[in-house]
Amino acid sequence: MNASTARPGLDPELRELLSGLPLVPELTPELLAQFRLVPSPPPDLDGRAVERREVSGTVPLSVFSPPGHPAGAPAVLWLHGGGMIMGDRYSQLDIPLEWLDLFGAVVISVEYRLAPEAIGTTLVEDCYRGLLWVAEHAGELGIDPQRIVVAGTSAGGGLAAGLALLARDRGGPRIAAQMLICPMLDHRNDTPSSRQHSGGPGVWTHETNAFAWRSVTGGEEVSAYVSPAIAEDLSGLPTAFIDAGTAEVFRDEDVAYATRIWEAGGQAELHVWAGGCHGFDALFPKARLSIAARRTRNDWLARILQVSP
């Protein structure tokens, strides 16, 4: 293996944990159908101080609130991961529910439609409808409309970035910050880190990434709201937190996105975790690297929201 395709090593603890997972080199329509047969279960809220509400409509939402919270709480619009081809609004919910516990945030999770049944900007438009609903119901939700954070992991991180661009270009609703966790940002799939994770099994490989992007784009012209890495102008965006692992497909596109935000005069905090695979803290939240990554995000969010962690 030459230097251009040699993979950075995994964190030893993560490597051991990953050895117990059935990793595949690429995704196929047959495998996708199998994965979709197992939806995420609703979160176990037993013993947790939280009220849950389900909102039906074109874009279903799940709302989680601290009971009896004072008016003016922060809000987190959560966009789940899954390559834009799988997952649901209950996926990876333990991440934003931690912010409910720590900061009293109201969490709203969006059931955006998935590719290949929905393609192009349909997915990010669904997320925008979720943002509009939150802003329009701020009083009812007891939230501060000036403290709405959009957040997501993997595909959800990419959609959060696209949503920030869309809200900027449409003049609102206002987004206070964007939390982009190992975001999926670039349909071109041609960075060194993407090529490094080709030709073998992994959590998310070059080949699986290509399959997902083909499903999303449907062979049509790609919008920057879908693939934010191709956006020409990254100025005027809400402050961003971006992180990734060194041992994952999205590392280089995430670093490049943070760099371009800085070049445009914006603010972004970037963390690249040595030995981290894709989605390591969602897969293994109790691993030492995951604990460090989550603590770092929590500290950043506390500063943005001006609350004590």
Protein Blocks (a to p, Z undefined) as FASTA:
>chain_A
ZZkloccdddfklmmmmmmpccdfbdcfklmmmmmmmccddddfehiacdddddedjbdc
dddddehiaehiacdddddehhhpgccfkgoklmmmmmmmmnopacddddddddfkbgcj
llmmmmmmmmmmmmmmmmmnopafklcccddehjlmmmmmmmmmmmmmnopacdfbdcde
hiafbfnlpafklmmmgoiacfbdfklmmmmmmmmnnopacdfklmmmlpmblghiacdd
ddddfkbfklmmmmmmmmmmmmnopacdddddehiaehklmmmmmbmklmmmmmmmmmmm
mmmnopaZZ
